Amino acid sequence: MYNKVFTDDFSALGAQLTEMMRDLSGESSLKSVIELSYRENPLFTPNMQIYAILSICREFLDKRVIEEWLSPYQHKIEEREKTVLIVMAGNIPMVGFHDLLAALACGYKAEVKLSSKDRYLIPYLYKLLSDYNPYWSERVFFTETLPGDADIVIASGSDTTSDFLKSKYPSSHAIIRGSRYSVALLRGNESRNDLENLAKDIFLYYGLGCRSVSSLLVPVGYDFTGLLSASCSMSSEVVSDDYISSYKYQKALCTMSSTEFIDGGFFIMVKSGSTPPPLGVINIQEYDSLDEVSSFLEDHLDKLQCVVNYKEGVTFGNAQNPAIDQYADGVNTLDFLLQFV
């Protein structure tokens, strides 16, 4: 029974959001929330929030998708009184929504600590859900401060945040995620469409997501002309003063230190730089063979979130559209939560 209610209600939420997204030209509660989020966090541009919402509706809140996701777990799913503490990051809009969805899918209640950078979108979606079915109004609680203890914890953040939470909840059952980054493999035969899609993987959400491509693996002697041209398709989306200031600062640092770089007009590319690189910088790693690529990926496996254009991995343009069963850090959240029932 619980499984059916969950599936019906969350797919109804997806349908409602999709309908609301069809017209944001006038006054609407969703438009107001998007504008409020943008005022509080200039990195959350309306277009990027819209992209995040549409991706969630398509990848997480479609009825068929939910049914297939939960099908192997039906015999374990039921309403529970136990609560999961979810500590959300704020690097991209609603980055913690999947954790909340998984906790509720397994029948748990959720206590949610929102990031100060993303305080409005998820509570708004939760209100829509609760208005549709008041049952949900008692299943999620938002908190300003972390509780003293928690039996089950799911958290995402920087490495510093991760270390803090591990020390705060040493005896909890926990998934605590730190910083990761993503890379893309280029071979030199990519089409214009491939490179424009790659630009989305790089610049959507200003490259702040763990699934944002911040490093490129390129063959020695790679010609960057096509990539520079294709990247212009995203220049109008990158409008934050903070981002532009970082780009100019990093460019000045490279100039003063005589570090070789390629200037893309609103970003720079630096060979063998830090990973992940600073805002406005793309790291370039050259390779001589695909064996070298495999070795690099193996050596950095514990810090990589996804790899674009490698074997059967993520295709160009889909780094920021994870499927419902593509779990952060490769840890299946449902398996984790349902081992305690």
C-alpha positions, 0 to 999 in steps of 0.5 A: 500500500505504501509503495503505491501511495508513494509512486502515485503521489510523487509521479503526480508531483512530477506531472504538476511541476511539468505543467507549471514549467510550461508557462513561467511568463506570468505570476506563479508561486513556482516563478516566485520561488525561483526568483527568490532563490536567485536573489539569495544565490546569484549562482542559481540563475533561473535557467539553471534552476529550470534545468534542474527541475525539469531533469528531476521531473524527467529522471526521478518523478516519472511513474514508470521510472519510479515503478522500475526503480522500486520493483526489486524492493517491493517486499521491503517497502513499508511505512516506518517511524524511524527517521533519516537525517539528510544533510544537503549540499548547496552547490547546485539546485536541489542536489539533495532531492534524490536522497530525500526521495530515497528515504521516503521511498523506503518508508522512513521519515526525514529530518532535513538540514538544508544548505544556506545556499539552497533554502527554498526549492525543496521545501516548495516541492514538499509543500506541493506534495503535501497539498496534494496528499496531506499524509506527507505533511508529517513525514519530513521535517526541516531543521536549522541546526544539526541534531545531537545524534542520529541513527541513520545519516545521509550527507553531502558536502566538502571534504571539510564538511564530510570530516566534521560530520564523521566526527559528529556522528561516529556511531551512526549508520552513515553515507557521508560524501566529500568532494568529487569531480568529473572528467571527459575523454576526448579523442579528437574526432568529436562532432560540433554537437558533441562539443556543444553538449560537452559545454553543457557538462562543463558550464551548467551550474557553473561547473560546481557540481560533482558531476560537472566536467572540470577536467578533460583528457585529451590526446597529445597535440589536441586542437582546441579550436572546435571546443573553444568555438562550441563553448560559446553556446554556453557563454550567455548562461555564465553571467554571475559576477562571482564566476566572472571575477574568479575567471579574471583572477585565475587568468591574472594569476596565470599571466603573472606566474607565466603559466601557459593557458588557453583563454576561452573568453569566459574560462581558461584551460590549464594543463595538469592543473589542480583537480578539481580546478578553481571556478572558471578553470578547466584542467587539461590532462594529455595522454598518449594512449588509451591505456594511459587513460585507463591508468589515470582513471584507476588512480583517481577512482576514489575522487571521480563522480562520473566519466563522460565518453568512456566505454559504456559511461555517460554520453556527452550532454548527460553528465547533469542528468543522472538516472534515478538509479545512478547513485552518488559515489556509486553507493546504492542508497536504497540498498543502504537504507533497507539493510536496517529493516 
